[in-house]
């Protein structure tokens, strides 16, 4: 980017079609929308030369590319979605991660317009994205994720990536909401936390499969997909232990199990339905029809890639909450994971908690920690058991 001139805006020649934008661009309103020409703090002659290219062929104009190629917002987002799908197929990203990227690309195409030329995008377009996100009621966390995805999409497509387009000027306003706003939103939403008496009530009302899942959730921070994809060969019944990398991140996880959790898992295995697909025979939990509890599928319909997602864990747990008269906004099966982490913190061993949760151990210590003793891990799960049942596991 050229160095900032001593004076901005510089003198504008007589008859210039441009207005000098305060952010350092020469701009012109075309069909009711502001368009920017030249790089930031570019000379008037550079911006005028680019504007002349545009006038010669508006429909085939790309900044810095005179070969007549056309790149629209749809082109970039479509290519990016296909690249993320290929990464999913290679096992490099989880299906939920792919779906997040795909949704952001779809929303970006919808809000900017499929036929909008990427070369014509400027700060005003990205401010408009933030306004639309806020108008749809997106909270600070969701807006922050969207901003990160949009920047990733154009970085992937830009001159240092796939070279589908030039460098994009997002402007100073297209950034994630401040930490202050995110803290305020977190403070104002209901806590994602169960009381001990609520969990005990759910356990008493649950069927055998849900009971075992709930115990895994509060015993070791298991989520919906963790339960659905749990293979029975990772359970060490003699040592009461699960050693299994978390599917979402492949981070090592070791979970000491309470005797009640082991008993519940054995009951599920003894009465498990025959799997519809022989490949699912490795799973602990299968629905009444012999299918996995959480099913995700990515498939193509014409030129469009779609994602089918069916989470029976969430649906059945919601029914259980209603039956127990405990349903409220913010509470779901994943709340058990929040509750485990919160109560496990009282053991005052964050390294052991991270190993059970499948969280990455960060900081300088991560380079030196080779293992966490089983004694420390059991101390954490005993702490949660005392909170939940009022005694140590027998």
C-alpha positions, 0 to 999 in steps of 0.5 A, spaced: 500 500 500 502 506 498 505 511 504 500 516 506 500 522 503 502 529 507 495 531 505 489 528 504 485 529 500 490 532 495 487 537 490 482 534 485 483 536 478 477 540 475 472 535 472 474 529 476 468 524 476 471 522 483 469 524 491 475 524 495 473 519 501 475 520 508 478 513 508 483 515 503 480 512 497 477 516 490 470 514 490 464 515 485 456 513 486 454 508 481 447 506 480 446 508 488 452 505 490 459 507 492 464 504 488 472 505 490 477 506 484 485 505 485 488 503 492 488 506 498 491 513 498 492 512 490 494 518 486 488 521 482 491 519 475 491 511 478 484 512 480 482 515 473 485 509 469 482 504 473 475 508 472 476 508 464 477 500 464 471 500 468 467 504 463 470 500 457 467 494 459 463 494 466 460 487 466 467 484 465 471 489 469 476 487 475 481 491 478 488 490 476 486 485 471 485 487 464 484 480 461 476 481 461 475 475 466 469 476 471 469 474 478 463 475 482 461 474 490 458 468 488 464 465 484 468 466 490 463 463 495 462 457 491 469 456 490 471 456 497 465 452 499 467 447 494 474 447 497 472 446 505 468 440 502 474 437 499 477 439 506 472 435 510 472 429 505 479 429 507 478 428 514 481 435 515 475 439 518 469 436 522 462 437 518 460 442 523 466 446 521 464 445 514 457 447 515 459 454 519 463 456 513 458 454 508 453 458 512 457 464 512 459 463 505 451 463 503 449 469 507 455 473 504 452 471 497 445 473 499 447 480 502 452 482 497 448 479 491 450 474 487 452 478 481 456 483 485 463 484 482 468 482 487 473 488 484 467 493 486 467 491 493 469 496 498 468 498 506 461 501 505 459 494 503 462 491 509 459 496 514 452 494 510 454 486 512 455 488 519 448 492 519 444 486 516 447 482 521 445 486 527 438 487 524 437 480 524 438 479 531 445 476 531 449 476 538 456 479 538 459 472 538 455 470 532 457 476 529 465 475 531 465 468 527 461 471 521 467 477 520 472 471 521 469 467 516 468 473 511 475 475 512 478 468 511 474 467 504 477 473 501 484 471 504 483 464 501 481 467 494 486 473 494 492 475 491 496 471 496 491 465 496 487 462 489 488 469 486 481 469 484 481 477 486 485 482 488 486 485 495 480 487 499 479 493 503 474 492 508 475 498 512 476 500 519 469 498 521 469 491 519 471 487 525 469 483 531 465 486 536 469 488 542 470 484 548 466 488 552 460 487 548 461 480 548 462 480 556 455 484 556 451 479 552 454 473 556 452 476 562 445 478 560 443 471 557 441 465 562 446 461 565 448 454 561 448 450 568 444 445 571 443 444 579 445 438 582 438 436 583 435 437 576 440 432 573 438 427 579 431 428 577 433 427 569 437 421 571 431 418 574 426 420 568 431 418 563 430 411 559 437 407 559 440 410 553 439 417 555 441 415 562 448 413 560 449 419 555 447 424 561 452 420 566 457 421 560 455 428 560 456 430 567 462 425 568 466 427 563 463 433 559 461 429 553 457 432 548 451 430 543 456 428 537 461 425 543 456 420 545 453 418 538 460 417 535 463 413 542 466 406 540 465 401 545 472 398 544 475 405 547 472 403 554 476 400 559 471 396 563 476 394 568 480 400 569 473 404 569 476 409 563 475 412 556 481 413 552 479 416 546 481 423 542 475 428 542 472 427 535 471 434 533 478 436 535 482 430 535 485 432 542 487 427 547 482 425 552 482 421 558 475 420 562 475 416 569 468 413 569 464 413 575 461 405 577 454 408 575 456 410 569 460 404 567 453 400 569 449 404 565 454 403 559 453 396 560 446 396 560 446 399 554 450 394 550 446 388 553 440 391 550 442 395 544 439 394 537 442 391 531 445 396 527 442 398 520 449 399 517 454 394 519 459 399 520 455 402 526 456 396 530 462 399 533 458 404 536 455 404 543 449 408 542 444 406 536 437 409 536 431 404 536 431 403 528 439 401 529 442 408 526 447 413 530 443 418 534 447 424 530 447 423 523 450 428 518 451 428 511 453 432 505 451 432 498 450 435 492 444 438 489 445 440 482 451 446 483 449 447 490 452 443 496 447 441 502 448 439 509 443 434 512 443 434 520 439 430 525 441 430 532 436 425 536 440 426 542 438 434 542 431 432 540 430 426 546 433 430 551 428 436 550 423 431 551 426 429 557 426 436 560 419 438 558 417 431 562 421 434 568 418 441 567 425 443 567 425 446 559 428 453 559 432 457 553 439 456 553 438 449 556 440 443 552 444 436 552 450 440 551 449 444 558 451 438 561 458 439 558 458 447 561 456 444 568 462 439 568 467 444 567 464 449 572 464 444 577 470 440 575 474 447 576 473 446 584 478 441 584 483 446 582 487 442 577 485 446 570 490 441 567 487 435 569 480 438 567 482 440 560 485 433 559 478 430 561 474 435 557 479 434 550 481 441 551 488 443 548 493 445 554 496 452 552 501 456 554 509 454 555 507 448 560 504 445 554 511 444 551 513 440 557 507 436 559 507 429 557 502 426 561 497 427 566 496 422 572 490 418 573 490 420 580 489 427 578 484 425 573 480 421 578 480 427 583 477 431 578 471 426 577 470 425 584 469 432 586 464 433 581 461 426 583 461 429 591 457 435 588 452 431 584 450 425 589 453 428 596 459 422 596 465 419 593 463 414 588 464 407 591 
